[in-house]
């Protein structure tokens, strides 16, 4: 894990309002009251659980 990286901190991601996880990735979304009104509500981020390189096909 990279120190201070919000995407690598999976424990912090699981505290989001909306959280889904499977074997490969995590989706997290939290409505931040500081967001401007033109930010789409419910938008979030998908983060890979592993950063290892996959073999090319």
N, C-alpha and C positions, 0 to 999 in steps of 0.2 A: 504494500500500500504506500502510495506517495503521501508524505506528511502534509497535512493541511488541505488535501484535495477533497472537495465535497462529493465528488463522484465516486471516490474510492472508499469513503466512509459509509459502508452499507448500513451500519447501525443507525446513523443519522437519517438515512433515506427511509428506513422502515417507520420512522415517526411521522411521515407525511400523512396528510388527510386522506389521500387515495394512494394505495400501495398494492402492487401486484408483483409476484415473483414466480419465475419458473427455474428450470435447471440452468438456463443460459443468461438470463437478464433480469433486471429490475425496472419497473416503471413506478415513478413517484411524482405526485402532484400536490402542491399545497397552495392555497390562495393566500397571497401576501397582501395585507391591507395597504402596503406602500406602493403596490403596482398601480400604474396609471390606468384610467378607465378603458383605454383602447387595447389593453392586454387581454387576450382571449381567456375567459375563465375556464379552468380545467386543463389548460395546457400544462404539460409536464415534460419529463425527460426519461429516456430509456438508456440504461447503463448496462454494459456487459459485465458479467460477474468475473470473468477471467480476462486477463490481458495477454495471455500467451498467444503466440502467433499460430494460426491454423495453416496446415499444409495447403498449398495452392492446387487447384484442380485443372 
